[in-house]
Amino acid sequence: MPIVTPDQYRTMLKAAHDGKYAYPAINVSSTETANAALKGFADAGSDGIIQASTGAGEFASGLHLKDAVLGSITIAEHIRRMAEHYNVYIALHTDHCQPKKVDTYFKPLVKESIARKNAGLPTVFNSHMFDGSELPLGENMTVAKELFKMCKEADLMIEVETGVVGGEEDGIDHSDQPKEKLYTTPEDMVGVYEALSSIGDDFLLAATFGNVHGIYKPGNVKLTPIILKNGQDAVIAKHGDKARMLLVFHGGSGSELKDIHETLNYGVVKMNVDTDTQYWFTQPVKAHMIENAAELTHDGDNMANKKKFDPRSYMKKAEENMAKRVQQACDDLKSTGKTLFGK
Ligand SMILES: [Zn+2]
């Protein structure tokens, strides 16, 4: 199946919302990790979302260019070509874009999609995140509205954030944020709804409820999913049931299953997973290096073993293991076996 059309993406998200399940949104930064995400979704019989960040785009473009836009486009194009051969729906998304990167990342990608749409071609991505959480809500929504209007020109969705996701990801460290910033208020959620619904329905909100990026010892992250329900209730009380929003759970890695399941009742349709898939990708590489250490380096007359130092020998194991973690994410979010492909 090709990458979803705008209508198929809307159908996917509505099915998840109504069926109380969610899609893993897997961060990738290379062809290997992209293939692992595709394999994980295919093995699970689940539709899914694959996303690139600015850091992933820079990485994918290589050390000489370090071009986040170019690298993100190549990741998207790789997945678009490969997804044709899979029997699940895949949507393409870009992750956190802070205000200072809007002109150099968000806008160039959307402009590229507008140009492709005008030429009768599919867009590059299906949706983009603007993360204005460092701004006061009013300023955050002023920028978000401008970007949402631009997205609509190519029929793309936008994801926004209020509150702050704690921890560190992609070089952005929020571990020093005051505790109250980690929790979105009902007023924030009403504010987001009122700002964005004036432009359209195709938006997702990353509301924060104590969630963090990165990896923590068990018990160190206190999630409060009820915050999402309280926010939805406040929006619905003011604007009616049709105002229920599609929510995104950031920092899904390492979260307890009971908390993940609770969020599915409150409108979470997308959960980002990055740290755990990075970890699962790396473990077989580590094992390979340790097991084969003596054969990886030329030592006097003993030449290294080409079968063991060919990067494919350990990257295949990494892809396989990461795909398993993607499959687990589908199980956790109850999207396993629910692909809409062919239905
Ligand atoms: Zn995030």
Residues whose N, C-alpha, C, O or C-beta is under 5 A from the ligand:
A	BS01	ZN	H250 G251
